[in-house]
């Protein structure tokens, strides 16, 4: 089974209380959200935070695509509710297009 890896970035609103709330929500992610992630073919999803910048690392099987994940999310009411809640804490990166949240990062180095 081929494993795909993706790294994405997003910012949080620069407010200590909001950042703390965001982190607290991620200590109890809703089961429907967890299941939707797994259903998309994602086996590992980690989010790291430094200051107000978030980094997400995804490892997924060959069935995963961002298009498939978007379709699954669009048809899941609880995932949509979660995304709306999270957007209260998040802000797009300065160079993001309108409506774009998590942005795929370009790999520029890999240890040989």
C-alpha positions as CSV (number, residue, x, y, z in Angstrom):
1,X,0.0,0.0,0.0
2,X,1.4,3.4,-1.1
3,X,1.4,6.1,1.6
4,X,0.9,9.7,0.6
5,X,2.1,12.5,2.9
6,X,0.9,16.0,2.9
7,X,1.8,19.1,5.0
8,X,-0.5,22.0,5.3
9,X,-0.5,25.4,7.1
10,X,-3.0,27.8,8.5
11,X,-3.0,30.6,11.0
12,X,-5.1,31.1,14.2
13,X,-6.4,34.5,15.2
14,X,-3.6,36.0,17.3
15,X,-5.3,35.9,20.7
16,X,-4.1,33.8,23.6
17,X,-7.6,32.9,24.8
18,X,-8.8,31.9,21.4
19,X,-5.6,29.8,20.8
20,X,-6.2,28.1,24.2
21,X,-9.8,27.4,23.2
22,X,-8.8,26.0,19.8
23,X,-6.3,23.7,21.5
24,X,-8.9,22.6,24.0
25,X,-11.3,21.7,21.2
26,X,-8.6,19.5,19.7
27,X,-8.4,17.5,23.0
28,X,-11.9,16.3,22.3
29,X,-12.5,16.2,18.6
30,X,-16.0,15.1,17.8
31,X,-16.3,11.4,16.9
32,X,-18.0,12.2,13.6
33,X,-15.1,14.3,12.6
34,X,-12.6,11.6,13.5
35,X,-14.6,9.1,11.5
36,X,-14.8,11.3,8.4
37,X,-11.0,11.7,8.5
38,X,-10.6,7.9,8.6
39,X,-13.3,7.3,5.9
40,X,-11.3,9.6,3.5
41,X,-8.3,7.2,3.7
42,X,-6.3,9.2,6.2
43,X,-4.3,7.1,8.7
44,X,-2.3,9.8,10.5
45,X,-3.2,13.4,11.0
46,X,-1.2,15.5,13.4
47,X,-1.5,19.3,14.0
48,X,1.3,21.3,15.5
49,X,1.2,24.9,16.7
50,X,3.9,27.5,17.0
51,X,2.7,31.0,18.0
52,X,-0.5,31.3,16.0
53,X,0.7,29.2,13.0
54,X,-0.6,25.7,12.6
55,X,1.0,22.8,10.7
56,X,-0.9,19.7,9.7
57,X,0.8,16.5,8.7
58,X,-1.4,13.9,6.9
59,X,-0.4,10.4,5.9
60,X,-3.0,8.7,3.8
61,X,-3.5,5.6,1.6
62,X,-3.7,5.7,-2.2
63,X,-7.5,6.1,-2.0
64,X,-7.2,9.6,-0.5
65,X,-7.6,12.8,-2.4
66,X,-8.5,16.3,-1.3
67,X,-11.4,16.2,-3.7
68,X,-12.8,13.0,-2.1
69,X,-12.4,14.5,1.3
70,X,-14.1,17.7,0.3
71,X,-17.1,15.7,-1.0
72,X,-17.3,13.6,2.1
73,X,-17.1,16.8,4.3
74,X,-19.8,18.6,2.3
75,X,-22.3,15.8,2.8
76,X,-21.6,15.5,6.6
77,X,-23.6,17.9,8.7
78,X,-21.5,17.4,11.9
79,X,-18.2,18.0,9.9
80,X,-19.7,21.2,8.5
81,X,-20.7,22.3,12.1
82,X,-17.1,21.5,13.3
83,X,-15.6,23.5,10.4
84,X,-17.8,26.5,11.2
85,X,-16.8,26.3,14.8
86,X,-13.1,26.1,14.0
87,X,-13.3,29.1,11.6
88,X,-14.0,31.3,14.7
89,X,-10.4,30.6,15.7
90,X,-8.7,30.4,12.3
91,X,-7.6,33.0,9.8
92,X,-6.4,32.4,6.3
93,X,-2.7,32.8,5.5
94,X,-1.9,36.2,4.0
95,X,-1.4,34.8,0.5
96,X,-4.5,32.5,0.6
97,X,-7.2,32.9,-2.0
98,X,-10.7,33.9,-0.9
99,X,-12.3,31.1,1.1
100,X,-9.1,29.0,1.3
101,X,-8.2,27.7,4.7
102,X,-5.6,25.0,5.1
103,X,-2.9,25.5,2.4
104,X,-0.8,22.7,1.0
105,X,2.9,23.3,1.7
106,X,5.6,22.7,-0.9
107,X,8.2,20.1,0.1
108,X,11.6,21.7,-0.5
109,X,14.0,19.2,1.2
110,X,14.1,15.5,2.0
111,X,17.0,13.9,3.8
112,X,18.7,11.6,1.3
